[in-house]
Amino acid sequence: MRLPIPPATVGLLRLHLELRSAAGSSLHLALFADSLPAGAAAIPHPPAGDYATAMPVVVVEGTRFLELELDGPAGTGLRGLMLCRDDDLLARLDFLETQRFPQPVL
């Protein structure tokens, strides 16, 4: 998955991921900034079903896009994501609430 980065975005960001997987094998995440390695993480024992996680991302000046690669067992998938500044507590809360609360149709 490729995420465009707005111009002049620099510093510490947080990538929130909403995932789905079957219990079993570990899940590996690889992050690239403009196709260069920018970080990696693993979830050794992911729970079965839907769950959320977050990883820090440091963006340097001039970064145009981030790419995310997921490597996991069959049935693993990305349900949602959100990238925000690390200190943007309202965006983080909003993302977490949408995972837990059904959205009413008004």
Secondary structure, 3 states (H helix, E strand, C coil): CEEECCCCCCEEEEEEEEEEECCCCCEEEEEEECCEEEEEEEECCCCCEEEEEEEEEEECCCCCEEEEEEECCCCCEEEEEEEEECCCHHHHHHHHHHHHCCCCCC
